[in-house]
């Protein structure tokens, strides 16, 4: 669907709790039935949503290559590089729960961090969490934009305007109007690029007017009177959703305001804001796009128009942000996925369902095989569970009661109601309950690459990042209370080990503690929180604390990875759970012979295979590391006489588990080379009669250029070593002298 022929309709961010639950592949359990509602979220959104030639040149390239990849290489909204050992660095860490924002740290060694020069896209930009001034700029800019819109288009009604990761947005409703003179019905306005230019010009005028930003506390009755006076029905809904007192209002200008284009403007808001409009850096603010959004995410409600914008502290930050956005467009996993023939979304089969093509499937198999190997080495058991189950299971777990809107419709099977699974955890609970468990048996570590299905509105679907069917790299640990800290340490070490293999070693960690509404005793919450803190401190990992931000069923640690152009992505999570063991009546026999509840830990490292694959594509821009590349080497025969030789080499490589393709040879050599380059194939070899006669291959690396000539056995042995070690090939073979005759590479 489109608005005005060009505006993409998306769903509003402010959704019901059920939709919020199914939004993330990391959501294992229902949020508390008494957790934040739509109305309270809307209130917070007004004020406080928190809210990657010659020999000398070749040798130099090889020398620097270790900083590019080493033991692992390093829409746009979203809140890393390699290192092989966590012990190589001891970041400063918090020993007390006193911080208020997430922290970024790297597991790269000191040598790696000091020898690598940051490119502009790798430089740090401030975030809302790290820079209160930036947050104020963005929030006030949202108000100034709304003020400008209503001055230009008086019929516009305002709704919400929160800050977001890279800026802010504001949602407007443009009703159908009637010309007072002619009685003509005027269709609702559809904002376009010209409107955005006019709005920005009006914003600049308001900023230059140096108007005061005034906070005011009023009674609920007074707020209602003012809202009714200006006929803002959405504001009335917001007011009714606010549970706290007093009601706060922020005004731009005062009763004497005549500059900047007219009278003062105000909105319900909890703040914070700058003190005067002149404190906004107007040259560092840019309006980006318009999108559609249903009011409160409800398709039966009004369609709003959302203006997205970005705001920074200075022009240089805005320029850097724009460079990153340009780079992000080049890395869009949806475009690269099609270009490299990795995956597709077949609309004939339904939106949000991923089709893995052969090359994408090869990468997925490598990811899953590595995941399984790592888990088996850490004494996990790999399990498999069904894709559907009797609806009663989801009633026991609580999912059906609280989140049925995020689940697909049920099916009738022989007069019993079945539900396709949105989660894996209830199945693991049934498996635990299947036998009498002793304290001697614990811990159980059960991992599953389990495919789940969750209902997402079509307007929210986005490539691999937001789908309806996805595979969680799920695991559940059932342990004794005294085992919890060691188990958390093990999870975090495993997380670092796995993520670093894919080039991510810069993380933001957040510890979320007990919310006001929760299940479980004070003792078990205190013990679990202490175990999480103890695990982080034991590893020396830096982290922030979200006081009261835990799930109702237990505290948690969330981990975001940083990609090659500086974006952060929520991936890993480890969550304690006191709720499901109670709901499923899980027990073990203690040393004293009593029946006790185990501690249950939910954890994921990738979050989901699909989303992680999308992140991985964008992180490496489709240039997968050698060990992951769907085709690791391509042989380019220059004559039919060497075709069988190439096929024999490919067959020998396959026996070693290497992925080598032979070009069909029906294109000119230059086109073959270009095709291999466009396919982002790490290694290629032009094969002529010289190579056939000598039993060699002349090797060219996509990243490093010509590497020289190797015997077939030596080359395959080196490629196998690189495949196992997850390294790029840097070995130099026999290099031709400058005065030597033509080689196969120049045929």
C-alpha positions in Angstrom: 0.0 0.0 0.0 1.1 3.6 -0.6 0.1 7.1 0.4 0.1 9.6 -2.4 1.6 7.1 -4.7 5.0 7.1 -3.0 4.8 7.0 0.7 5.3 3.6 2.2 2.8 2.6 4.9 4.3 1.2 8.0 2.7 0.3 11.3 3.0 2.7 14.2 5.8 2.0 16.6 3.4 2.4 19.6 1.8 -1.0 19.4 -0.1 -3.0 21.9 1.9 -5.1 24.3 1.1 -8.3 22.4 2.5 -6.9 19.2 5.6 -5.6 21.0 6.1 -9.2 22.3 6.1 -10.7 18.8 8.3 -7.9 17.4 11.6 -9.4 18.6 13.1 -12.8 18.0 14.5 -12.5 21.5 11.3 -12.5 23.3 11.0 -15.8 25.0 8.2 -15.2 27.5 5.2 -13.0 27.9 5.7 -9.7 29.6 3.8 -9.2 32.8 0.0 -9.0 32.3 0.3 -5.8 34.3 3.3 -4.5 32.4 3.3 -1.3 30.4 0.2 -0.8 28.4 -0.4 1.0 25.1 -1.7 4.0 27.0 1.3 4.3 29.3 3.7 3.7 26.4 2.0 6.6 24.6 2.5 8.8 27.6 6.2 7.9 27.8 6.6 8.5 24.1 5.7 12.2 24.6 8.5 12.8 26.9 10.8 10.0 27.9 10.9 7.0 25.5 14.5 5.8 25.7 14.7 4.9 24.0 30.5 -1.2 10.8 50.6 -4.3 -8.5 53.9 -4.9 -7.3 55.3 -7.3 -4.8 56.0 -4.6 -2.2 52.4 -3.4 -2.4 51.1 -7.0 -2.1 53.3 -7.7 0.9 52.0 -4.5 2.6 48.5 -5.5 1.9 49.1 -8.9 3.5 50.8 -7.3 6.5 47.8 -5.1 7.2 45.3 -7.8 6.4 45.3 -9.2 10.0 43.8 -5.9 11.2 41.0 -6.3 8.6 39.9 -9.8 9.5 42.3 -11.6 11.9 40.6 -14.3 13.8 37.3 -12.8 12.8 36.3 -9.7 10.9 34.6 -6.8 12.1 15.8 0.5 8.6 18.8 2.2 9.8 17.4 2.7 13.3 19.0 0.6 15.8 21.0 1.0 18.6 32.2 -5.4 15.7 35.9 -6.5 15.2 37.8 -9.5 16.1 39.7 -10.8 19.1 40.3 -14.3 20.0 40.5 -14.1 23.8 38.4 -12.2 26.2 41.3 -12.3 28.7 43.3 -10.2 26.4 41.6 -7.1 27.7 40.2 -6.1 31.1 37.8 -3.2 30.5 36.8 -1.1 33.5 33.7 -2.5 35.0 31.0 -1.6 37.4 31.0 -3.5 40.7 27.8 -1.8 41.9 24.5 -1.4 40.2 24.7 2.3 39.8 25.1 3.1 36.1 22.2 4.3 34.0 23.2 3.5 30.4 24.7 0.8 28.3 28.5 0.7 27.8 30.5 -0.2 24.8 33.5 -2.4 25.1 35.7 -4.4 22.7 37.3 -7.8 23.0 39.9 -6.9 20.4 43.5 -7.1 21.7 45.4 -3.9 22.5 47.6 -4.5 19.5 44.6 -4.7 17.2 43.0 -1.6 18.6 46.2 0.5 18.3 47.1 -0.5 14.8 43.7 -0.1 13.3 42.8 3.3 11.9 39.1 4.1 12.2 37.4 5.1 9.0 34.7 7.8 9.1 32.0 5.2 9.3 33.7 3.5 12.3 34.0 6.7 14.3 31.6 7.0 17.2 28.5 9.1 17.1 26.8 10.1 20.4 23.6 8.4 21.4 20.5 9.4 23.3 21.7 7.2 26.2 25.2 8.7 26.3 24.4 12.4 25.7 21.6 14.1 27.4 22.1 17.3 25.4 21.6 15.4 22.2 18.5 13.8 23.6 17.1 17.3 24.5 17.9 18.6 21.0 16.0 15.8 19.4 13.0 16.1 21.7 12.7 19.8 21.3 13.2 19.6 17.6 10.2 17.3 17.4 8.1 19.9 19.2 9.5 22.7 16.9 8.6 20.5 13.9 5.0 20.0 15.1 4.7 23.7 15.7 5.9 24.4 12.2 3.5 21.9 10.7 0.5 23.4 12.5 1.5 26.9 11.5 1.8 25.9 7.8 -1.3 23.6 7.9 -3.7 24.7 10.6 -6.0 21.7 10.0 -3.2 19.3 11.1 -3.8 17.5 14.4 -0.8 16.3 16.5 -0.4 12.9 18.2 3.0 11.8 19.5 6.5 12.8 18.7 9.3 10.9 20.5 13.0 10.9 20.0 14.4 7.7 18.4 17.8 6.2 17.9 19.0 8.6 15.2 16.6 11.5 15.6 12.9 11.8 16.1 9.5 11.6 14.4 6.1 13.2 14.8 2.7 11.7 13.8 0.1 14.0 12.3 -3.5 13.5 11.3 -4.9 15.6 8.4 -8.7 15.4 8.3 -10.9 16.1 5.4 -11.9 19.7 5.4 -14.6 21.9 3.8 -14.0 25.2 2.1 -16.0 27.7 4.2 -16.8 29.8 1.1 -17.6 27.3 -1.6 -18.6 24.3 0.6 -16.2 22.2 -1.4 -14.9 19.1 0.3 -11.1 19.2 0.4 -9.3 15.8 0.7 -6.9 15.3 3.5 -3.4 16.6 2.8 -0.7 14.2 1.6 2.7 15.5 2.6 5.5 15.4 0.0 9.1 16.5 -0.5 8.1 20.1 -1.1 6.1 20.1 2.1 9.2 18.9 4.0 11.2 21.8 2.6 8.6 24.2 3.7 8.3 22.7 7.1 12.1 22.8 7.6 12.1 26.5 6.6 9.4 27.2 9.1 11.4 25.3 11.8 14.5 27.4 11.0 12.4 30.6 11.5 11.1 29.3 14.9 14.7 28.4 16.0 16.1 31.8 15.0 13.3 33.5 17.0 15.0 32.4 20.2 11.7 31.4 21.8 11.7 30.2 25.4 10.7 26.6 26.2 8.5 26.7 29.3 7.5 23.8 31.5 4.2 24.0 33.3 2.3 21.7 35.7 -1.5 21.7 35.5 -4.4 19.8 36.8 -6.0 17.1 34.7 -9.1 19.3 34.4 -7.1 22.3 33.2 -5.3 20.2 30.7 -8.6 18.8 29.4 -10.0 22.3 29.1 -7.1 23.5 27.1 -7.2 20.5 24.8 -10.9 20.9 24.1 -10.3 24.6 23.4 -8.0 23.8 20.5 -9.9 20.7 19.4 -7.2 18.1 19.5 -9.0 14.8 20.0 -5.8 12.7 20.0 -4.4 14.8 22.8 -7.6 13.9 24.8 -6.9 10.2 24.3 -3.3 10.7 25.5 -4.5 12.7 28.5 -6.9 9.9 29.4 -4.0 7.4 29.2 -1.8 9.3 31.6 -2.1 7.7 35.1 0.3 10.0 37.0 -0.2 13.5 38.4 0.5 16.3 37.9 0.1 16.8 34.2 3.0 18.5 32.6 2.9 20.8 29.5 5.8 22.3 27.6 5.2 25.5 25.6 7.3 27.1 22.9 7.1 30.8 23.4 4.9 32.6 25.9 1.8 34.7 26.0 3.7 37.7 24.5 5.2 35.7 21.6 4.9 37.5 18.3 8.2 36.4 16.7 8.9 33.2 14.8 5.6 33.3 13.0 2.8 33.6 15.5 1.5 32.7 19.0 3.0 30.1 21.4 2.6 26.4 20.9 2.3 23.7 23.5 2.0 19.9 24.0 1.5 17.4 26.7 5.1 16.3 27.6 7.3 14.9 30.3 10.5 16.5 28.9 13.4 17.0 28.8 14.0 20.0 26.5 16.5 22.7 25.9 15.7 26.1 27.4 15.4 28.2 24.2 14.8 27.4 20.5 18.1 29.1 19.6 19.9 26.3 21.3 18.9 24.0 18.5 21.6 23.7 15.8 19.3 24.2 12.8 22.0 23.2 10.3 22.4 19.8 12.1 18.7 19.0 11.7 17.3 17.3 8.6 13.8 16.1 7.7 14.2 12.7 6.0 11.0 11.1 5.0 7.2 10.7 5.4 5.5 7.4 6.2 2.1 6.2 7.1 1.3 4.9 10.6 -2.0 3.8 12.1 -2.9 5.5 15.4 -1.6 3.3 18.1 -0.9 0.6 15.6 -4.6 -0.2 15.2 -5.6 -0.8 11.6 -9.1 0.1 12.4 -8.0 3.6 13.6 -7.0 6.7 11.7 -4.1 6.7 9.2 -1.5 9.2 10.3 1.4 10.8 8.5 4.7 10.4 10.2 7.6 12.7 9.5 11.0 11.2 10.3 13.9 13.5 11.0 17.5 13.3 12.3 19.1 15.8 14.6 22.7 16.1 15.9 24.8 18.5 17.9 26.7 19.9 15.0 27.0 19.8 11.2 30.0 17.4 11.3 27.9 14.8 13.1 25.1 15.2 10.6 27.5 14.7 7.7 29.0 11.6 9.3 25.5 10.2 9.9 24.6 10.9 6.3 27.7 9.1 5.1 26.7 6.1 7.2 23.2 6.1 5.8 24.7 6.1 2.3 26.9 3.2 3.2 23.9 1.4 4.8 22.0 1.7 1.5 24.8 0.0 -0.3 24.8 -2.8 2.3 21.0 -3.3 2.4 20.6 -7.0 2.9 17.5 -7.1 0.8 19.3 -5.8 -2.3 22.5 -7.9 -1.7 20.4 -11.0 -0.9 18.9 -10.8 -4.4 22.1 -9.7 -6.2 24.0 -12.6 -4.6 21.1 -15.1 -4.9 21.0 -15.8 -1.2 17.3 -15.7 -0.3 14.0 -14.4 -1.3 10.6 -13.5 0.1 8.0 -15.1 -2.2 4.8 -13.1 -2.0 2.9 -15.8 -3.7 3.6 -17.9 -0.6 2.9 -15.1 1.8 4.8 -12.2 3.3 7.4 -12.6 6.0 8.3 -16.2 5.0 11.9 -16.7 4.0 13.1 -18.9 1.1 16.7 -19.9 1.5 18.4 -20.3 -1.9 21.3 -22.7 -2.4 24.0 -20.1 -1.7 22.2 -18.7 1.3 21.5 -22.2 2.6 25.2 -23.0 2.4 26.0 -20.1 4.6 23.2 -21.0 7.0 24.5 -24.5 7.2 27.9 -23.2 8.1 26.5 -21.0 10.8 24.3 -23.7 12.3 27.1 -26.3 12.2 29.5 -23.9 14.0 26.7 -23.1 16.5 26.1 -26.8 17.2 29.8 -27.6 17.5 30.4 -24.8 20.0 27.4 -25.9 22.1 28.4 -29.5 22.1 31.9 -28.5 23.3 30.2 -26.7 26.2 28.2 -29.7 27.2 24.9 -28.7 25.8 22.5 -31.3 24.4 20.9 -30.4 21.1 17.1 -31.1 21.1 14.3 -31.0 18.6 10.6 -30.2 19.4 7.4 -30.1 17.3 6.2 -27.1 15.3 2.6 -27.3 16.8 1.1 -28.3 20.1 -2.3 -28.5 21.8 -3.6 -25.1 22.7 -3.7 -26.1 26.4 0.1 -25.9 26.4 0.0 -22.2 25.5 -2.6 -21.6 28.1 -0.4 -23.2 30.7 2.6 -21.1 29.7 0.5 -17.9 29.6 1.2 -17.1 26.0 -2.4 -17.6 24.9 -3.9 -15.5 27.7 -1.6 -12.5 27.2 -0.3 -12.7 23.6 -2.9 -14.4 21.4 -2.8 -11.4 19.0 0.8 -12.2 18.2 0.0 -15.8 17.5 -1.5 -17.3 14.3 -5.0 -18.7 14.3 -5.5 -22.2 15.8 -6.4 -25.3 13.9 -8.9 -28.0 14.6 -7.3 -31.5 14.6 -9.8 -34.3 15.4 -11.9 -32.0 17.7 -8.8 -30.8 19.5 -7.4 -27.3 19.1 -3.7 -27.0 18.1 -1.5 -23.9 17.9 1.6 -23.4 15.7 4.4 -22.5 18.1 5.5 -19.0 18.7 8.0 -20.1 21.3 10.2 -23.1 22.1 10.4 -22.8 25.9 7.1 -24.6 26.9 8.3 -27.6 25.0 11.6 -27.7 27.0 9.6 -27.4 30.2 7.5 -30.5 29.2 10.7 -32.4 28.5 12.1 -31.5 32.0 8.9 -32.6 33.6 9.0 -35.9 31.8 11.0 -37.6 34.5 11.9 -37.3 38.1 15.0 -35.0 38.3 17.6 -35.1 41.0 19.9 -32.2 42.1 22.7 -34.5 41.0 21.4 -34.2 37.4 21.5 -30.5 37.2 22.3 -28.4 35.3 20.5 -29.4 32.1 21.6 -27.4 29.1 19.3 -27.9 26.1 19.8 -26.0 22.9 17.5 -26.0 19.9 17.5 -24.3 16.5 13.7 -24.2 16.7 11.6 -22.5 14.0 8.7 -20.5 15.4 5.9 -18.5 13.8 4.5 -15.2 15.0 1.9 -12.9 13.5 3.3 -9.6 12.2 1.2 -7.1 10.4 2.2 -6.9 6.8 3.2 -3.2 7.2 5.9 -4.1 9.7 7.6 -6.8 7.7 11.2 -5.9 6.6 13.4 -8.3 4.7 15.1 -10.8 7.1 14.9 -8.3 10.0 11.1 -8.7 10.7 9.5 -11.9 9.5 6.7 -14.3 10.4 8.6 -17.5 10.5 12.1 -17.6 11.9 14.6 -20.0 13.7 15.7 -19.1 17.2 19.0 -20.3 18.4 17.3 -21.1 21.6 18.6 -22.7 24.7 17.3 -23.3 28.2 19.3 -24.1 31.3 17.7 -25.7 34.3 20.0 -25.3 37.3 20.3 -25.0 41.1 20.4 -21.6 42.6 24.0 -22.0 43.6 24.9 -22.9 40.0 23.4 -19.9 38.5 26.4 -17.5 38.4 28.7 -20.2 36.8 26.0 -20.9 34.2 25.7 -17.2 33.3 29.5 -16.9 33.0 29.4 -19.9 30.7 26.7 -18.4 28.6 28.5 -15.1 28.2 31.8 -16.8 27.3 30.0 -18.9 24.7 28.3 -15.8 23.4 31.7 -14.0 23.0 33.3 -17.0 21.4 30.5 -17.4 18.8 30.0 -13.8 17.9 33.7 -13.1 17.5 33.9 -15.8 14.9 31.7 -13.7 12.8 33.7 -10.5 13.4 31.6 -9.0 16.2 33.6 -8.1 19.3 32.2 -4.7 20.3 29.2 -5.0 22.5 26.8 -2.9 24.5 25.6 -4.8 27.6 22.6 -3.9 29.8 21.6 -5.5 33.0 17.9 -5.1 33.7 16.6 -5.4 37.2 13.3 -6.2 39.0 10.3 -4.2 37.8 7.5 -3.0 40.1 5.3 -5.9 39.0 7.0 -9.3 39.2 6.7 -12.9 40.3 9.0 -14.6 42.7 10.3 -13.9 46.2 12.6 -11.1 47.2 15.2 -13.7 48.1 15.2 -15.4 44.6 15.3 -12.0 42.8 18.2 -10.8 45.0 20.1 -14.1 44.4 19.5 -14.0 40.6 20.5 -10.4 40.2 23.6 -11.0 42.3 24.5 -13.9 40.1 24.1 -11.8 36.9 26.2 -9.0 38.4 28.7 -11.5 39.7 29.1 -13.1 36.3 29.6 -9.7 34.5 32.2 -8.7 37.2 33.9 -12.0 37.0 34.5 -11.5 33.3 35.4 -7.8 33.7 32.8 -6.8 31.2 31.5 -3.3 31.3 27.7 -2.8 31.5 25.0 -0.4 32.2 21.9 -0.9 34.4 18.3 -0.4 33.5 16.7 -0.2 37.0 13.3 -1.8 36.9 13.7 -2.8 33.3 13.7 -6.6 33.8 11.0 -8.9 32.7 8.3 -9.7 35.3 9.6 -13.3 35.5 13.3 -12.4 36.2 16.3 -10.2 35.7 18.2 -10.3 32.4 21.3 -9.2 30.4 20.9 -8.0 26.9 23.8 -7.6 24.5 23.9 -5.5 21.4 26.6 -6.0 18.7 28.3 -3.1 16.8 28.6 -3.5 13.1 31.2 -2.2 10.6 29.5 1.1 10.1 28.8 1.9 13.7 25.2 0.6 14.1 24.3 -1.5 17.1 21.9 -4.5 16.9 20.1 -6.3 19.7 21.1 -10.0 19.4 22.0 -11.9 22.5 20.1 -12.2 25.7 20.2 -14.2 28.9 17.2 -14.2 31.1 16.4 -15.7 34.5 12.8 -17.1 34.8 10.9 -17.8 37.9 7.5 -17.9 36.2 7.5 -21.0 33.9 8.9 -23.4 36.5 6.0 -22.4 38.6 3.4 -22.6 35.8 4.6 -26.0 34.8 5.2 -27.2 38.3 8.9 -28.1 37.6 10.7 -29.8 40.4 13.9 -31.6 41.3 14.7 -33.7 44.4 17.1 -31.8 46.6 19.9 -33.4 48.7 17.6 -33.3 51.7 14.9 -35.2 49.7 12.6 -32.2 49.4 11.0 -31.0 46.1 12.4 -27.7 44.9 11.9 -25.4 41.9 14.9 -25.2 39.5 16.1 -21.9 38.2 15.3 -21.6 34.5 17.5 -19.6 32.2 16.5 -18.5 28.7 19.3 -17.5 26.3 19.9 -16.8 22.7 23.1 -15.7 21.0 22.0 -14.8 17.4 18.4 -14.1 18.4 17.2 -15.6 15.2 19.2 -17.1 12.3 17.3 -15.0 9.8 17.9 -11.7 11.5 21.5 -12.5 12.3 22.1 -13.4 8.6 20.6 -10.0 7.6 23.0 -8.3 10.0 25.9 -10.3 8.8 25.2 -9.5 5.2 25.1 -5.8 6.0 28.2 -6.0 8.2 30.4 -7.5 5.5 28.5 -5.9 2.6 28.1 -9.3 1.1 31.9 -10.0 1.2 31.7 -13.0 3.4 34.8 -14.2 5.1 36.4 -17.2 3.4 35.1 -19.8 5.8 31.5 -18.6 5.2 31.6 -17.8 1.5 29.1 -20.0 -0.4 31.7 -20.4 -3.2 35.2 -20.2 -1.8 37.2 -20.5 -5.0 36.3 -20.2 -8.7 38.3 -21.8 -11.4 38.3 -19.9 -14.7 39.3 -22.1 -17.7 40.6 -20.2 -20.6 40.3 -23.2 -23.0 38.2 -26.3 -23.2 41.4 -28.4 -23.0 41.7 -27.5 -19.2 38.1 -28.0 -18.3 38.5 -31.6 -17.0 41.6 -30.5 -15.1 39.5 -27.9 -13.3 36.7 -30.4 -12.6 39.3 -32.7 -11.0 40.6 -29.9 -8.8 37.0 -29.1 -7.7 36.3 -32.7 -6.9 39.5 -33.0 -4.8 38.4 -29.8 -3.0 35.0 -31.1 -2.3 36.5 -34.2 -0.6 38.1 -31.7 1.8 34.9 -29.9 2.4 35.9 -26.9 0.3 33.4 -25.2 -2.0 35.1 -24.7 -5.4 33.2 -24.0 -8.6 34.3 -24.3 -12.2 33.2 -21.5 -14.6 31.3 -23.0 -17.5 33.9 -21.2 -19.8 31.3 -19.9 -22.3 32.2 -16.3 -21.6 35.3 -14.3 -22.5 37.9 -14.4 -19.8 37.4 -10.8 -18.8 33.7 -11.5 -18.3 34.5 -14.6 -16.2 36.7 -12.5 -14.0 34.1 -9.8 -13.6 31.4 -12.3 -12.8 33.6 -13.8 -10.0 34.3 -10.3 -8.6 30.6 -9.4 -8.7 29.8 -12.7 -6.9 32.3 -11.6 -4.2 34.2 -14.9 -4.5 37.2 -14.8 -2.2 39.7 -16.8 -4.4 39.8 -17.2 -8.1 42.3 -18.9 -10.5 42.7 -18.4 -14.2 43.6 -21.8 -15.5 45.5 -22.3 -18.8 47.7 -24.9 -20.5 50.7 -23.9 -18.3 48.8 -24.8 -15.1 47.6 -28.0 -16.7 51.1 -29.1 -17.7 52.7 -28.1 -14.3 49.8 -29.3 -12.1 49.5 -25.9 -10.5 47.1 -23.0 -10.0 47.8 -19.3 -10.2 45.8 -17.7 -7.3 44.2 -14.3 -7.0 42.6 -13.1 -3.7 39.7 -10.8 -4.0 41.1 -8.8 -1.0 44.8 -9.0 -1.6 45.4 -9.5 -5.3 47.8 -12.0 -6.9 49.2 -14.5 -4.5 51.3 -16.5 -6.9 51.3 -20.1 -8.1 50.8 -23.2 -6.0 50.7 -26.9 -6.6 47.1 -28.2 -6.3 47.8 -30.1 -3.1 49.6 -27.2 -1.4 46.8 -24.8 -2.3 44.0 -27.1 -1.2 45.9 -27.8 2.1 46.3 -24.0 2.7 42.6 -23.3 1.9 41.5 -26.1 4.2 43.6 -24.6 7.0 42.0 -21.2 6.4 38.6 -22.7 6.3 39.0 -24.4 9.7 40.7 -21.5 11.3 38.3 -18.9 9.8 41.1 -17.0 8.3 41.7 -15.4 4.9 44.4 -16.8 2.7 47.6 -14.7 2.8 50.2 -17.3 1.9 52.4 -16.2 -1.0 53.2 -18.9 -3.7 55.7 -18.7 -6.5 55.6 -15.3 -8.1 56.6 -14.7 -11.7 59.6 -12.4 -12.4 58.8 -9.1 -14.1 60.7 -10.2 -17.3 59.1 -13.6 -17.4 56.9 -14.4 -20.4 53.1 -14.5 -20.3 51.4 -16.6 -17.6 48.0 -18.1 -17.5 46.7 -15.0 -15.8 47.5 -12.9 -18.9 46.2 -15.4 -21.4 
